[in-house]
Structure formats: structure tokens, C-alpha cells
Amino acid sequence: MSDSSENFQFDGFKELFDNSLTNKISAAVTASLFLLLVVNAVDVMGNNDGVRSVLDGNNNWQITFEEIIVTQTDTVVVADGDTETRTFTIDETLLDEGYRIGSFRMTITYGETSGIPGDPVDSVFTTIPQSDMNAQWSDENNTLSDSSSDGSDIDLMLRAYPDYDGQMRNVTGYNEIQVLENWNMDGYGIGEIQIEISVETQSLPLIADNEEEVTITLEIITFKPVAQQ
């Protein structure tokens, strides 16, 4: 009984595979299943690439900066051989909403104020001394001291926010919040910034020229970052 049953089953399968119509149907089903597997595999790979693109931060962003310059001025008369110090106080009330302080520019202007024809121009020496203000005091782009002996303007600069130069940047990241996090830190440039001014007068014989009037223009460069894809 057992041998007869096994022979019957084997013969049935043999007849099934010997049938040309059955073979065609089987081939069509197998091809369809294979094609479906290939399509699903491609779709999965594409989705994985998209997910990996997000996870790896491969979304391209362009960061630009909107700037507002806040200006303060002061004038001081400095006697020959003396040094005068002027202090500017910087606080959050100077900032528009969403803005932070990027850097400071100081322009020192003067001319020969004796009013005497032929009187030589005086020499002016300026320095921004380091204070407790949270700023980039050791940044190589700073100009914290300079002088003039011909009446030309003196330009000083202090970078407050790390790496801020106002230039557009191309970055990658997950979203707007992530790509702007380095530009939304508070506290930089808040406090007091000073300038020390010294004068050495030059004068004609028998002419009294013992002081110089100096004007200080402080530009506070504030910025707001904007991210776009």
C-alpha cells in the first residue's frame, strides 16, 4: 500500500510538469513574483537613500545675514601727552528682535585744530583694551590699536560673535533650526567697550598747540541669520 501511494503521487507531479500549459502558467507566475521582488527592492533602496539623506544631514541650505548698524558718537579733547578713555555701554535694548551683535567698528577722526596756517598735524594713538565683554579678543581679524600722524582716519575693529563676517554660507543639515543653531547664541558683544586715545602735538616755534579734538564713531554691526533651501 505504501509503495503504490508514493508512486501515484510521484506520477501525478510528473504529469503536472509535463503539461506545457501548466509550465507556461508557472513560468508566468514565477516571472511576476521576481519582477515584484525587484520593484520592491528598488523602492526600498530608494526610500532608504531618502531616509539616509535626512539622517546624514544631506539637505543643502544657504545661510544669509540681514544686518542693522547701530551708530554711537563721542568727541573728546586730549591734551598733549595725555591719554583719555571713552566707554560705550552695549546692552540688549540696542538690538532688534532676533538680532545679535556680530562686530564693532570704530573710526577715529581728527584734524589740526589750532587754526594756524602751516601748523603740523598732531599724532593720535588709539587702543581698544580688553574688557570683560564676551567677544573674540584674540581673533586674527581684529584691529585693536592703530595711530595716525597725518590727520587720516584711524579704523579699529573687534569681532564679537564667533566667526561672524557677514558672508553667505552653504551648509547641510536636518532642518532650519539645526542649521541656524550656531548663529542664535546670546551674550556676545554685551557689556562695555572702551577706547584709549593719546595725543602728541606738533607745533611751530613760539606757537602754543597743546591739545587735539578727536571724534569717535562706533558702529555696532548687528545681524539676523536667514536659512533657505
KEKE-3310 file (N, C-alpha, C; in steps of 0.2 Angstrom, whole numbers, plus 5000, padded with zeros to 4 digits):
npx = (5004:5009:5020:5013:5006:5015:5021:5010:5008:5020:5020:5009:5014:5024:5016:5010:5021:5025:5015:5012:5005:5003:5016:5019:5010:5016:5029:5025:5020:5031:5039:5032:5032:5046:5048:5040:5047:5059:5055:5050:5062:5070:5062:5063:5076:5077:5069:5077:5088:5083:5079:5092:5098:5092:5095:5109:5110:5110:5104:5104:5107:5106:5114:5111:5113:5105:5108:5109:5115:5120:5124:5135:5142:5155:5165:5180:5192:5210:5224:5241:5252:5244:5232:5216:5201:5187:5171:5159:5143:5135:5120:5106:5095:5098:5096:5087:5073:5077:5090:5108:5124:5137:5150:5161:5165:5176:5179:5191:5192:5201:5208:5220:5218:5222:5221:5230:5239:5250:5254:5260:5252:5245:5249:5240:5236:5228:5219:5210:5206:5206:5192:5179:5169:5160:5168:5177:5192:5205:5204:5211:5207:5205:5207:5215:5222:5230:5237:5239:5248:5246:5233:5224:5210:5208:5205:5197:5194:5183:5179:5164:5155:5157:5167:5159:5157:5148:5147:5139:5134:5135:5128:5125:5111:5098:5086:5079:5081:5091:5102:5104:5108:5121:5121:5113:5116:5117:5123:5135:5145:5139:5140:5153:5163:5178:5189:5205:5214:5228:5238:5250:5256:5261:5270:5272:5287:5286:5273:5258:5252:5244:5234:5222:5207:5196:5186:5175:5168:5157:5152:5140:5138:5125:5116:5105:5101:5097:5089:5089:5083)
npy = (4994:5006:5008:5009:5021:5031:5030:5034:5047:5053:5051:5059:5072:5072:5071:5083:5093:5089:5095:5107:5119:5121:5123:5135:5143:5142:5148:5161:5165:5164:5173:5185:5186:5187:5200:5208:5207:5213:5226:5230:5229:5239:5250:5250:5252:5265:5272:5270:5277:5290:5292:5290:5301:5312:5308:5309:5322:5328:5338:5353:5369:5387:5400:5417:5434:5447:5463:5476:5492:5500:5516:5525:5541:5551:5564:5570:5580:5580:5582:5587:5574:5567:5554:5549:5540:5533:5526:5515:5509:5494:5486:5474:5481:5489:5480:5474:5463:5446:5449:5449:5454:5456:5462:5476:5492:5505:5522:5534:5551:5566:5582:5596:5607:5619:5630:5638:5643:5632:5625:5610:5593:5585:5570:5555:5542:5526:5514:5499:5492:5476:5470:5464:5460:5448:5443:5441:5442:5438:5436:5434:5444:5455:5473:5481:5492:5507:5521:5538:5550:5560:5565:5557:5546:5534:5517:5505:5488:5475:5459:5452:5441:5423:5419:5427:5436:5441:5435:5425:5408:5391:5376:5360:5351:5345:5353:5369:5374:5367:5370:5383:5385:5388:5401:5408:5411:5419:5434:5438:5452:5460:5472:5483:5493:5500:5514:5520:5535:5544:5558:5567:5582:5593:5608:5624:5635:5645:5644:5640:5624:5613:5603:5592:5589:5575:5564:5551:5537:5525:5510:5498:5482:5473:5457:5446:5429:5420:5406:5397:5385)
npz = (5000:5004:4995:4983:4984:4985:4972:4965:4969:4964:4951:4948:4950:4940:4928:4930:4928:4915:4907:4896:4896:4910:4913:4907:4914:4926:4924:4921:4933:4941:4935:4937:4951:4953:4946:4954:4966:4963:4960:4972:4980:4974:4977:4991:4992:4987:4996:5007:5004:5004:5017:5023:5018:5025:5038:5038:5036:5023:5017:5008:5013:5012:5020:5025:5030:5038:5041:5053:5057:5071:5077:5087:5094:5100:5106:5111:5119:5119:5129:5126:5127:5136:5140:5136:5140:5133:5136:5130:5132:5130:5127:5128:5124:5113:5102:5088:5087:5087:5082:5084:5090:5079:5076:5080:5074:5075:5071:5071:5070:5066:5065:5062:5074:5078:5070:5064:5050:5042:5053:5060:5058:5072:5081:5084:5095:5097:5106:5109:5124:5131:5139:5151:5142:5132:5119:5104:5107:5104:5090:5074:5065:5071:5074:5085:5089:5083:5074:5069:5060:5051:5051:5045:5045:5058:5059:5068:5074:5081:5083:5088:5088:5087:5072:5064:5049:5040:5028:5016:5018:5014:5019:5026:5033:5045:5047:5047:5060:5065:5057:5060:5073:5077:5075:5083:5096:5112:5121:5116:5114:5123:5135:5141:5130:5127:5123:5121:5120:5115:5113:5104:5102:5088:5084:5078:5080:5094:5095:5103:5105:5112:5113:5106:5097:5096:5087:5089:5081:5084:5077:5078:5073:5070:5067:5059:5056:5041:5034:5019:5008)
capx = (5000:5014:5024:5009:5004:5021:5022:5005:5010:5026:5017:5005:5018:5027:5012:5009:5026:5025:5010:5015:5001:5005:5023:5018:5007:5021:5034:5022:5019:5037:5042:5028:5035:5053:5048:5038:5053:5064:5052:5050:5069:5072:5058:5065:5083:5076:5067:5082:5093:5080:5080:5099:5099:5089:5099:5116:5111:5112:5099:5108:5104:5110:5113:5112:5113:5102:5112:5107:5121:5118:5129:5136:5147:5158:5170:5185:5198:5215:5229:5247:5255:5239:5228:5209:5197:5179:5167:5152:5139:5131:5115:5101:5090:5100:5095:5080:5071:5081:5097:5114:5130:5142:5156:5161:5170:5177:5183:5193:5194:5204:5212:5224:5213:5224:5219:5236:5242:5257:5255:5260:5246:5247:5249:5235:5237:5222:5219:5204:5209:5202:5187:5175:5164:5161:5170:5183:5198:5211:5203:5216:5205:5204:5212:5213:5226:5232:5239:5240:5252:5245:5226:5220:5206:5210:5200:5198:5188:5183:5174:5161:5152:5162:5167:5155:5160:5143:5147:5134:5137:5132:5129:5120:5108:5091:5081:5081:5083:5098:5107:5105:5109:5127:5120:5107:5119:5116:5128:5141:5145:5135:5144:5157:5169:5182:5194:5210:5216:5233:5240:5257:5255:5267:5268:5278:5290:5283:5265:5255:5247:5244:5228:5218:5200:5196:5179:5175:5161:5156:5147:5138:5135:5120:5114:5100:5103:5091:5091:5084:5085)
capy = (5000:5012:5010:5011:5028:5035:5030:5038:5054:5055:5051:5065:5078:5071:5073:5091:5097:5088:5098:5113:5124:5122:5126:5142:5147:5143:5152:5167:5167:5165:5180:5190:5186:5190:5207:5211:5207:5218:5233:5231:5230:5246:5255:5250:5256:5272:5275:5270:5283:5296:5292:5291:5308:5316:5306:5311:5329:5330:5343:5359:5376:5393:5405:5424:5438:5453:5467:5483:5495:5505:5520:5530:5545:5555:5569:5571:5584:5576:5586:5584:5569:5563:5548:5549:5534:5534:5520:5514:5503:5490:5481:5471:5486:5491:5475:5472:5456:5441:5451:5448:5458:5452:5465:5483:5496:5512:5526:5540:5556:5572:5587:5601:5611:5625:5635:5642:5640:5629:5621:5602:5589:5581:5562:5552:5534:5523:5506:5496:5487:5470:5470:5458:5459:5442:5445:5437:5446:5435:5434:5437:5449:5462:5478:5484:5498:5510:5528:5542:5557:5565:5568:5552:5542:5528:5512:5499:5483:5470:5454:5450:5434:5419:5418:5431:5441:5444:5432:5420:5401:5385:5371:5354:5350:5342:5357:5376:5375:5364:5374:5390:5384:5391:5409:5410:5411:5425:5436:5441:5459:5464:5475:5489:5493:5506:5516:5524:5540:5548:5564:5571:5588:5596:5615:5629:5638:5651:5643:5635:5619:5608:5598:5590:5587:5569:5562:5543:5535:5517:5506:5491:5478:5468:5453:5441:5424:5418:5400:5395:5379)
capz = (5000:5005:4989:4977:4985:4984:4965:4962:4970:4960:4944:4947:4949:4934:4923:4930:4925:4908:4904:4893:4899:4917:4913:4905:4919:4932:4922:4921:4940:4944:4932:4940:4958:4953:4945:4960:4971:4960:4961:4980:4982:4971:4981:4997:4992:4986:5002:5012:5002:5006:5024:5025:5016:5030:5044:5037:5035:5017:5014:5007:5015:5011:5026:5023:5036:5037:5045:5055:5060:5076:5077:5093:5093:5105:5105:5117:5118:5123:5130:5123:5132:5140:5137:5138:5139:5132:5137:5127:5136:5125:5131:5123:5121:5106:5097:5086:5089:5083:5080:5088:5089:5076:5077:5082:5070:5077:5066:5075:5065:5069:5060:5065:5076:5081:5065:5062:5044:5042:5060:5058:5061:5078:5081:5088:5096:5099:5108:5112:5129:5133:5145:5152:5137:5129:5112:5101:5108:5101:5083:5070:5060:5075:5074:5092:5090:5077:5075:5063:5061:5046:5051:5042:5049:5061:5059:5073:5073:5086:5081:5094:5088:5084:5065:5060:5044:5036:5022:5015:5019:5011:5024:5026:5040:5045:5046:5048:5067:5066:5053:5062:5080:5078:5074:5088:5103:5115:5126:5113:5112:5128:5141:5139:5126:5128:5118:5124:5115:5117:5108:5104:5097:5084:5083:5075:5086:5098:5094:5108:5102:5117:5113:5100:5097:5092:5086:5089:5079:5085:5073:5081:5067:5072:5062:5060:5051:5037:5031:5014:5004)
cpx = (5004:5017:5019:5007:5009:5022:5016:5006:5015:5024:5013:5009:5022:5023:5010:5015:5027:5020:5012:5011:5002:5012:5023:5016:5012:5026:5031:5022:5026:5040:5039:5031:5042:5052:5045:5043:5058:5061:5052:5057:5071:5068:5061:5072:5082:5074:5073:5087:5090:5080:5087:5101:5097:5094:5106:5116:5113:5107:5103:5104:5109:5108:5115:5111:5110:5106:5109:5113:5118:5125:5129:5142:5149:5164:5174:5191:5204:5221:5236:5250:5250:5235:5221:5205:5190:5176:5160:5149:5134:5126:5110:5096:5092:5098:5088:5079:5074:5088:5102:5120:5135:5149:5156:5167:5170:5181:5184:5195:5196:5207:5216:5219:5215:5222:5224:5239:5249:5258:5254:5254:5249:5246:5244:5236:5230:5222:5212:5206:5204:5198:5184:5170:5166:5162:5176:5189:5204:5210:5208:5214:5204:5209:5211:5218:5229:5234:5239:5244:5251:5237:5222:5216:5209:5204:5202:5192:5189:5178:5171:5158:5157:5161:5162:5158:5155:5142:5142:5138:5132:5133:5124:5117:5101:5086:5083:5084:5090:5103:5109:5107:5116:5127:5115:5110:5119:5122:5134:5140:5142:5140:5147:5163:5172:5187:5199:5213:5222:5235:5247:5256:5262:5265:5274:5281:5286:5275:5263:5250:5248:5238:5226:5211:5199:5188:5179:5168:5162:5151:5146:5135:5131:5118:5109:5101:5096:5093:5086:5087:5085)
cpy = (5006:5014:5012:5018:5032:5036:5034:5045:5057:5056:5057:5071:5078:5074:5081:5095:5095:5092:5105:5119:5126:5125:5133:5146:5148:5148:5160:5170:5168:5172:5185:5191:5189:5198:5211:5212:5213:5225:5235:5233:5237:5251:5256:5254:5263:5276:5276:5276:5290:5297:5293:5298:5313:5314:5309:5318:5331:5334:5350:5365:5381:5398:5412:5428:5445:5458:5474:5486:5501:5509:5525:5534:5549:5559:5570:5576:5581:5581:5583:5580:5565:5558:5549:5543:5536:5527:5520:5508:5500:5485:5479:5476:5489:5487:5475:5465:5451:5443:5450:5452:5454:5455:5473:5486:5503:5516:5532:5545:5562:5576:5592:5606:5618:5631:5640:5639:5638:5625:5613:5599:5585:5573:5560:5544:5532:5516:5505:5491:5482:5471:5464:5456:5452:5443:5440:5441:5444:5434:5438:5443:5455:5467:5482:5490:5500:5517:5531:5548:5562:5567:5563:5548:5536:5523:5506:5494:5477:5465:5452:5442:5430:5418:5422:5436:5443:5440:5426:5413:5396:5379:5365:5353:5347:5347:5364:5377:5373:5368:5381:5390:5388:5399:5412:5410:5418:5427:5439:5448:5463:5466:5481:5488:5500:5508:5521:5528:5544:5553:5566:5576:5590:5603:5619:5632:5644:5650:5638:5631:5613:5604:5597:5587:5580:5567:5554:5541:5527:5515:5499:5487:5473:5464:5448:5436:5422:5412:5398:5389:5380)
cpz = (5000:4998:4983:4978:4983:4976:4962:4963:4965:4953:4943:4946:4942:4928:4923:4927:4917:4904:4902:4896:4906:4917:4911:4910:4925:4930:4923:4928:4943:4941:4936:4947:4958:4951:4951:4966:4969:4961:4968:4982:4980:4975:4988:4998:4991:4992:5007:5010:5004:5013:5026:5023:5022:5037:5044:5036:5029:5013:5014:5009:5013:5017:5024:5030:5034:5043:5047:5059:5065:5078:5084:5092:5099:5103:5111:5115:5123:5123:5128:5129:5136:5136:5140:5136:5139:5133:5134:5130:5130:5129:5125:5120:5115:5100:5095:5087:5084:5080:5086:5086:5085:5077:5079:5077:5074:5072:5071:5070:5069:5063:5065:5067:5079:5076:5063:5056:5045:5049:5058:5062:5067:5077:5086:5089:5099:5101:5111:5117:5130:5139:5146:5147:5134:5122:5110:5101:5105:5093:5079:5065:5064:5073:5080:5093:5084:5079:5069:5065:5056:5045:5047:5047:5052:5062:5064:5072:5078:5084:5088:5094:5084:5076:5061:5056:5039:5029:5021:5016:5016:5016:5023:5033:5039:5043:5048:5055:5068:5063:5056:5069:5081:5078:5079:5095:5106:5119:5123:5112:5117:5133:5139:5135:5126:5123:5122:5119:5118:5111:5109:5099:5094:5083:5080:5081:5088:5097:5099:5105:5107:5118:5106:5101:5093:5092:5086:5087:5080:5081:5076:5076:5070:5066:5064:5054:5048:5034:5025:5010:4996)
residu = (MET:SER:ASP:SER:SER:GLU:ASN:PHE:GLN:PHE:ASP:GLY:PHE:LYS:GLU:LEU:PHE:ASP:ASN:SER:LEU:THR:ASN:LYS:ILE:SER:ALA:ALA:VAL:THR:ALA:SER:LEU:PHE:LEU:LEU:LEU:VAL:VAL:ASN:ALA:VAL:ASP:VAL:MET:GLY:ASN:ASN:ASP:GLY:VAL:ARG:SER:VAL:LEU:ASP:GLY:ASN:ASN:ASN:TRP:GLN:ILE:THR:PHE:GLU:GLU:ILE:ILE:VAL:THR:GLN:THR:ASP:THR:VAL:VAL:VAL:ALA:ASP:GLY:ASP:THR:GLU:THR:ARG:THR:PHE:THR:ILE:ASP:GLU:THR:LEU:LEU:ASP:GLU:GLY:TYR:ARG:ILE:GLY:SER:PHE:ARG:MET:THR:ILE:THR:TYR:GLY:GLU:THR:SER:GLY:ILE:PRO:GLY:ASP:PRO:VAL:ASP:SER:VAL:PHE:THR:THR:ILE:PRO:GLN:SER:ASP:MET:ASN:ALA:GLN:TRP:SER:ASP:GLU:ASN:ASN:THR:LEU:SER:ASP:SER:SER:SER:ASP:GLY:SER:ASP:ILE:ASP:LEU:MET:LEU:ARG:ALA:TYR:PRO:ASP:TYR:ASP:GLY:GLN:MET:ARG:ASN:VAL:THR:GLY:TYR:ASN:GLU:ILE:GLN:VAL:LEU:GLU:ASN:TRP:ASN:MET:ASP:GLY:TYR:GLY:ILE:GLY:GLU:ILE:GLN:ILE:GLU:ILE:SER:VAL:GLU:THR:GLN:SER:LEU:PRO:LEU:ILE:ALA:ASP:ASN:GLU:GLU:GLU:VAL:THR:ILE:THR:LEU:GLU:ILE:ILE:THR:PHE:LYS:PRO:VAL:ALA:GLN:GLN)
# end
